[in-house]
Amino acid sequence: MYLTSEIKKDIFKKSGIKKSDTDTGSSESQIALFSHRISHLTEHLKLNRKDFSTQLGLMKLVGKRRRLLNYLEKTDIARYRAIVSELNLRR
């Protein structure tokens, strides 16, 4: 797969939201990974308009990220605002 452990560490380092090197289960780190995958799939779909299975996967990823963002907004609004501002997500 295109997401190796080095790429994931780089994503966490760029976003600056990771608490430690072994913290991959926090909401912030999962949202960062989902955002990277969403941007990758969006670029793929710009070239391949009729790839409907990728389009379905993209919609599922967007829904997963939205649910995590909603959870984070309900539980800790400060962490939610930090992740939205660091990843330049709208809403």
OpenMM code with the backbone's topology and positions (N, CA, C; nanometers):
from openmm import Vec3, app, unit

residues = "MET TYR LEU THR SER GLU ILE LYS LYS ASP ILE PHE LYS LYS SER GLY ILE LYS LYS SER ASP THR ASP THR GLY SER SER GLU SER GLN ILE ALA LEU PHE SER HIS ARG ILE SER HIS LEU THR GLU HIS LEU LYS LEU ASN ARG LYS ASP PHE SER THR GLN LEU GLY LEU MET LYS LEU VAL GLY LYS ARG ARG ARG LEU LEU ASN TYR LEU GLU LYS THR ASP ILE ALA ARG TYR ARG ALA ILE VAL SER GLU LEU ASN LEU ARG ARG".split()
positions = [
    Vec3(0.0839, -0.1184, 0.0000),
    Vec3(0.0000, 0.0000, 0.0000),
    Vec3(0.0878, 0.1239, 0.0000),
    Vec3(0.0330, 0.2332, -0.0426),
    Vec3(0.1115, 0.3541, -0.0576),
    Vec3(0.1408, 0.4238, 0.0748),
    Vec3(0.0767, 0.3837, 0.1840),
    Vec3(0.1018, 0.4443, 0.3142),
    Vec3(0.1939, 0.3543, 0.3960),
    Vec3(0.3224, 0.3773, 0.3866),
    Vec3(0.4165, 0.3022, 0.4677),
    Vec3(0.4305, 0.3719, 0.6030),
    Vec3(0.5026, 0.3077, 0.6928),
    Vec3(0.5165, 0.3665, 0.8262),
    Vec3(0.5947, 0.4974, 0.8212),
    Vec3(0.6883, 0.5106, 0.7273),
    Vec3(0.7645, 0.6359, 0.7164),
    Vec3(0.6751, 0.7496, 0.6688),
    Vec3(0.5857, 0.7191, 0.5737),
    Vec3(0.4940, 0.8217, 0.5245),
    Vec3(0.3975, 0.8639, 0.6349),
    Vec3(0.3509, 0.7672, 0.7139),
    Vec3(0.2605, 0.8003, 0.8238),
    Vec3(0.3300, 0.8885, 0.9264),
    Vec3(0.4549, 0.8571, 0.9599),
    Vec3(0.5292, 0.9400, 1.0547),
    Vec3(0.5475, 1.0806, 1.0007),
    Vec3(0.5688, 1.0919, 0.8696),
    Vec3(0.5841, 1.2229, 0.8074),
    Vec3(0.4538, 1.3025, 0.8136),
    Vec3(0.3418, 1.2337, 0.7915),
    Vec3(0.2103, 1.2999, 0.8000),
    Vec3(0.1874, 1.3516, 0.9411),
    Vec3(0.2200, 1.2694, 1.0411),
    Vec3(0.2011, 1.3115, 1.1803),
    Vec3(0.2933, 1.4267, 1.2156),
    Vec3(0.4156, 1.4243, 1.1622),
    Vec3(0.5117, 1.5304, 1.1927),
    Vec3(0.4685, 1.6621, 1.1302),
    Vec3(0.4164, 1.6568, 1.0055),
    Vec3(0.3712, 1.7784, 0.9374),
    Vec3(0.2535, 1.8423, 1.0092),
    Vec3(0.1591, 1.7585, 1.0503),
    Vec3(0.0399, 1.8139, 1.1143),
    Vec3(0.0686, 1.8582, 1.2568),
    Vec3(0.1673, 1.8003, 1.3214),
    Vec3(0.2043, 1.8416, 1.4565),
    Vec3(0.1026, 1.8062, 1.5618),
    Vec3(0.0232, 1.7018, 1.5391),
    Vec3(-0.0834, 1.6681, 1.6323),
    Vec3(-0.0563, 1.5409, 1.7081),
    Vec3(0.0487, 1.4698, 1.6717),
    Vec3(0.0746, 1.3404, 1.7337),
    Vec3(0.1383, 1.3600, 1.8697),
    Vec3(0.0899, 1.2861, 1.9669),
    Vec3(0.1400, 1.2986, 2.1031),
    Vec3(0.2700, 1.2222, 2.1225),
    Vec3(0.2788, 1.1015, 2.0634),
    Vec3(0.4012, 1.0220, 2.0707),
    Vec3(0.4134, 0.9390, 1.9439),
    Vec3(0.5256, 0.8683, 1.9301),
    Vec3(0.5474, 0.7894, 1.8086),
    Vec3(0.4567, 0.6682, 1.8009),
    Vec3(0.4087, 0.6200, 1.9145),
    Vec3(0.3239, 0.5012, 1.9139),
    Vec3(0.1758, 0.5350, 1.9165),
    Vec3(0.1419, 0.6625, 1.9152),
    Vec3(0.0018, 0.7046, 1.9222),
    Vec3(-0.0583, 0.7124, 1.7830),
    Vec3(-0.1175, 0.6018, 1.7384),
    Vec3(-0.1824, 0.6009, 1.6078),
    Vec3(-0.3331, 0.5875, 1.6200),
    Vec3(-0.3840, 0.5701, 1.7398),
    Vec3(-0.5259, 0.5477, 1.7570),
    Vec3(-0.6038, 0.6688, 1.7997),
    Vec3(-0.5360, 0.7794, 1.8279),
    Vec3(-0.6092, 0.8985, 1.8716),
    Vec3(-0.6910, 0.9531, 1.7557),
    Vec3(-0.7936, 1.0260, 1.7893),
    Vec3(-0.8823, 1.0811, 1.6873),
    Vec3(-0.8082, 1.1747, 1.5931),
    Vec3(-0.7180, 1.2554, 1.6486),
    Vec3(-0.6455, 1.3510, 1.5659),
    Vec3(-0.5586, 1.2815, 1.4619),
    Vec3(-0.4894, 1.1753, 1.5033),
    Vec3(-0.4028, 1.1063, 1.4081),
    Vec3(-0.4840, 1.0336, 1.3019),
    Vec3(-0.5974, 0.9764, 1.3401),
    Vec3(-0.6813, 0.9099, 1.2415),
    Vec3(-0.7402, 1.0103, 1.1422),
    Vec3(-0.7792, 1.1259, 1.1905),
    Vec3(-0.8329, 1.2299, 1.1025),
    Vec3(-0.7253, 1.2768, 1.0046),
    Vec3(-0.6012, 1.2894, 1.0523),
    Vec3(-0.4914, 1.3303, 0.9636),
    Vec3(-0.4673, 1.2260, 0.8551),
    Vec3(-0.4703, 1.0979, 0.8919),
    Vec3(-0.4509, 0.9922, 0.7928),
    Vec3(-0.5656, 0.9884, 0.6929),
    Vec3(-0.6882, 1.0023, 0.7421),
    Vec3(-0.8041, 1.0035, 0.6525),
    Vec3(-0.7948, 1.1215, 0.5556),
    Vec3(-0.7500, 1.2370, 0.6040),
    Vec3(-0.7396, 1.3550, 0.5178),
    Vec3(-0.6367, 1.3326, 0.4076),
    Vec3(-0.5258, 1.2679, 0.4421),
    Vec3(-0.4234, 1.2381, 0.3414),
    Vec3(-0.4780, 1.1419, 0.2366),
    Vec3(-0.5485, 1.0381, 0.2814),
    Vec3(-0.6049, 0.9407, 0.1877),
    Vec3(-0.7133, 1.0038, 0.1004),
    Vec3(-0.7927, 1.0941, 0.1585),
    Vec3(-0.8975, 1.1620, 0.0821),
    Vec3(-0.8365, 1.2477, -0.0278),
    Vec3(-0.7300, 1.3204, 0.0030),
    Vec3(-0.6664, 1.4033, -0.0993),
    Vec3(-0.6041, 1.3168, -0.2084),
    Vec3(-0.5476, 1.2015, -0.1712),
    Vec3(-0.4899, 1.1100, -0.2694),
    Vec3(-0.5986, 1.0557, -0.3627),
    Vec3(-0.7110, 1.0130, -0.3060),
    Vec3(-0.8194, 0.9585, -0.3881),
    Vec3(-0.8848, 1.0662, -0.4746),
    Vec3(-0.8905, 1.1875, -0.4253),
    Vec3(-0.9481, 1.2970, -0.5034),
    Vec3(-0.8644, 1.3236, -0.6277),
    Vec3(-0.7325, 1.3218, -0.6119),
    Vec3(-0.6452, 1.3411, -0.7276),
    Vec3(-0.6603, 1.2264, -0.8270),
    Vec3(-0.6774, 1.1048, -0.7772),
    Vec3(-0.6976, 0.9897, -0.8649),
    Vec3(-0.8278, 1.0036, -0.9439),
    Vec3(-0.9323, 1.0501, -0.8776),
    Vec3(-1.0611, 1.0623, -0.9447),
    Vec3(-1.0644, 1.1777, -1.0452),
    Vec3(-0.9763, 1.2750, -1.0313),
    Vec3(-0.9697, 1.3806, -1.1312),
    Vec3(-0.9222, 1.3256, -1.2649),
    Vec3(-0.8369, 1.2238, -1.2598),
    Vec3(-0.7860, 1.1628, -1.3825),
    Vec3(-0.8762, 1.0508, -1.4328),
    Vec3(-0.9398, 0.9785, -1.3410),
    Vec3(-1.0215, 0.8623, -1.3759),
    Vec3(-1.1654, 0.8862, -1.3306),
    Vec3(-1.2411, 0.9544, -1.4140),
    Vec3(-1.3751, 0.9973, -1.3750),
    Vec3(-1.4728, 0.8815, -1.3591),
    Vec3(-1.4511, 0.7712, -1.4279),
    Vec3(-1.5476, 0.6618, -1.4251),
    Vec3(-1.5105, 0.5511, -1.3284),
    Vec3(-1.4177, 0.5765, -1.2389),
    Vec3(-1.3766, 0.4771, -1.1397),
    Vec3(-1.4733, 0.4855, -1.0216),
    Vec3(-1.5846, 0.4159, -1.0329),
    Vec3(-1.6914, 0.4291, -0.9347),
    Vec3(-1.6605, 0.3587, -0.8035),
    Vec3(-1.5780, 0.2543, -0.8067),
    Vec3(-1.5425, 0.1877, -0.6810),
    Vec3(-1.4541, 0.2780, -0.5951),
    Vec3(-1.3651, 0.3531, -0.6588),
    Vec3(-1.2849, 0.4501, -0.5850),
    Vec3(-1.3721, 0.5632, -0.5332),
    Vec3(-1.4713, 0.6015, -0.6105),
    Vec3(-1.5626, 0.7071, -0.5675),
    Vec3(-1.6400, 0.6642, -0.4436),
    Vec3(-1.6826, 0.5381, -0.4405),
    Vec3(-1.7527, 0.4860, -0.3234),
    Vec3(-1.6606, 0.4835, -0.2019),
    Vec3(-1.5365, 0.4395, -0.2213),
    Vec3(-1.4395, 0.4388, -0.1114),
    Vec3(-1.4119, 0.5776, -0.0587),
    Vec3(-1.4056, 0.6748, -0.1495),
    Vec3(-1.3837, 0.8136, -0.1088),
    Vec3(-1.4995, 0.8644, -0.0238),
    Vec3(-1.6216, 0.8334, -0.0639),
    Vec3(-1.7382, 0.8789, 0.0125),
    Vec3(-1.7407, 0.8139, 0.1508),
    Vec3(-1.6995, 0.6882, 0.1602),
    Vec3(-1.6937, 0.6219, 0.2906),
    Vec3(-1.5884, 0.6856, 0.3800),
    Vec3(-1.4725, 0.7196, 0.3228),
    Vec3(-1.3679, 0.7845, 0.4012),
    Vec3(-1.4111, 0.9212, 0.4510),
    Vec3(-1.4796, 0.9962, 0.3666),
    Vec3(-1.5282, 1.1284, 0.4080),
    Vec3(-1.6273, 1.1136, 0.5233),
    Vec3(-1.7123, 1.0101, 0.5162),
    Vec3(-1.8073, 0.9858, 0.6243),
    Vec3(-1.7395, 0.9461, 0.7537),
    Vec3(-1.6353, 0.8641, 0.7439),
    Vec3(-1.5607, 0.8249, 0.8642),
    Vec3(-1.4947, 0.9456, 0.9290),
    Vec3(-1.4333, 1.0304, 0.8446),
    Vec3(-1.3677, 1.1494, 0.8990),
    Vec3(-1.4696, 1.2428, 0.9607),
    Vec3(-1.5871, 1.2556, 0.8980),
    Vec3(-1.6918, 1.3427, 0.9518),
    Vec3(-1.7402, 1.2925, 1.0878),
    Vec3(-1.7572, 1.1588, 1.1005),
    Vec3(-1.8016, 1.1027, 1.2282),
    Vec3(-1.6976, 1.1243, 1.3367),
    Vec3(-1.5690, 1.1087, 1.3040),
    Vec3(-1.4643, 1.1344, 1.4029),
    Vec3(-1.4609, 1.2811, 1.4426),
    Vec3(-1.4800, 1.3698, 1.3460),
    Vec3(-1.4822, 1.5128, 1.3781),
    Vec3(-1.6024, 1.5475, 1.4656),
    Vec3(-1.7172, 1.4868, 1.4383),
    Vec3(-1.8346, 1.5115, 1.5224),
    Vec3(-1.8114, 1.4619, 1.6648),
    Vec3(-1.7496, 1.3438, 1.6772),
    Vec3(-1.7182, 1.2895, 1.8100),
    Vec3(-1.6235, 1.3825, 1.8848),
    Vec3(-1.5202, 1.4284, 1.8158),
    Vec3(-1.4224, 1.5158, 1.8791),
    Vec3(-1.4849, 1.6489, 1.9184),
    Vec3(-1.5783, 1.6975, 1.8365),
    Vec3(-1.6459, 1.8239, 1.8682),
    Vec3(-1.7319, 1.8101, 1.9932),
    Vec3(-1.7971, 1.6953, 2.0093),
    Vec3(-1.8827, 1.6750, 2.1266),
    Vec3(-1.8015, 1.6535, 2.2534),
    Vec3(-1.6868, 1.5846, 2.2431),
    Vec3(-1.6122, 1.5496, 2.3637),
    Vec3(-1.5143, 1.6579, 2.4067),
    Vec3(-1.4393, 1.7150, 2.3117),
    Vec3(-1.3371, 1.8139, 2.3474),
    Vec3(-1.3275, 1.9187, 2.2368),
    Vec3(-1.3926, 2.0310, 2.2578),
    Vec3(-1.4025, 2.1344, 2.1546),
    Vec3(-1.2662, 2.1973, 2.1244),
    Vec3(-1.1767, 2.2034, 2.2216),
    Vec3(-1.0451, 2.2632, 2.1978),
    Vec3(-0.9622, 2.1773, 2.1027),
    Vec3(-0.9647, 2.0462, 2.1220),
    Vec3(-0.8928, 1.9548, 2.0323),
    Vec3(-0.9544, 1.9601, 1.8926),
    Vec3(-1.0864, 1.9712, 1.8851),
    Vec3(-1.1553, 1.9810, 1.7561),
    Vec3(-1.1103, 2.1050, 1.6805),
    Vec3(-1.1081, 2.2186, 1.7476),
    Vec3(-1.0684, 2.3431, 1.6822),
    Vec3(-0.9227, 2.3392, 1.6389),
    Vec3(-0.8387, 2.2733, 1.7198),
    Vec3(-0.6968, 2.2631, 1.6844),
    Vec3(-0.6776, 2.1793, 1.5581),
    Vec3(-0.7453, 2.0662, 1.5498),
    Vec3(-0.7285, 1.9781, 1.4335),
    Vec3(-0.7857, 2.0420, 1.3076),
    Vec3(-0.8966, 2.1123, 1.3196),
    Vec3(-0.9575, 2.1771, 1.2035),
    Vec3(-0.8662, 2.2866, 1.1512),
    Vec3(-0.8048, 2.3623, 1.2412),
    Vec3(-0.7177, 2.4711, 1.1969),
    Vec3(-0.5854, 2.4185, 1.1411),
    Vec3(-0.5321, 2.3107, 1.1986),
    Vec3(-0.4047, 2.2585, 1.1505),
    Vec3(-0.4168, 2.1884, 1.0166),
    Vec3(-0.5276, 2.1200, 0.9916),
    Vec3(-0.5452, 2.0486, 0.8664),
    Vec3(-0.6213, 2.1294, 0.7617),
    Vec3(-0.6566, 2.2533, 0.7962),
    Vec3(-0.7284, 2.3442, 0.7051),
    Vec3(-0.8578, 2.2811, 0.6555),
    Vec3(-0.9340, 2.2226, 0.7472),
    Vec3(-1.0638, 2.1671, 0.7138),
    Vec3(-1.1680, 2.2750, 0.7334),
    Vec3(-1.2667, 2.2758, 0.6492),
    Vec3(-1.3743, 2.3735, 0.6645),
    Vec3(-1.4725, 2.3228, 0.7663),
    Vec3(-1.5532, 2.4055, 0.8198),
    Vec3(-1.6624, 2.3831, 0.9135),
    Vec3(-1.6345, 2.4426, 1.0474),
] * unit.nanometer
topology = app.Topology()
chain = topology.addChain("A")
for resn in residues:
    res = topology.addResidue(resn, chain)
    for name in ("N", "CA", "C"):
        topology.addAtom(name, app.Element.getBySymbol(name[0]), res)
